[in-house]
Amino acid sequence: MSHLPVNHPLRPLYRLLAALCGLYVLLFGIIAFTQTAGLDTFAQDGLPWVLGLKANRAFALLSIVAGIVLVGAAVIGRNVAHYVHLAGAVVFLVAGMAMMTLLRTDLNFLGFTMSTCIMSFVIGLLLGLAGLYGQVGTREQRDREEAFRHGAGPDPESHVLGAENVPRSQEA
């Protein structure tokens, strides 16, 4: 992705935040799965509250899978976490919008509420933050990006149209 910070000093903090989001989603899924043992998979009524959210069995299973992916990416780290967190951010933000759209319809087959939508947005934003600042690269890549960012060097990336992107301090 173009001109994202490489080797940001707060990268471990952002990765920790993403791991905590993944742990919350995983823990929610596990507890919800046990709490919904007697309910239908796509039940919409009589759903238990788990960690501030309502859940049916299908939503619990989906949360377990998402939590495992997020925690796994945070444990692996490097650029795997960078890309998984960026993709996870998009998924959680789009899912939050879709949940809000379907909230009071018969298509609410996962049994979500407005609090579920809000948590999806919060998790999506935290994952986006972790993804944007989680890129890992070599020292040379970091130095080229920093030089370009401060107007002291040329654009380190080649662009599709082939135009040169020179900082204003170096224009002829």
Helices and strands as residue ranges (DSSP letters): H 11-35, E 49-50, E 53-54, H 57-76, H 78-102, H 114-132, H 139-149, G 168-170
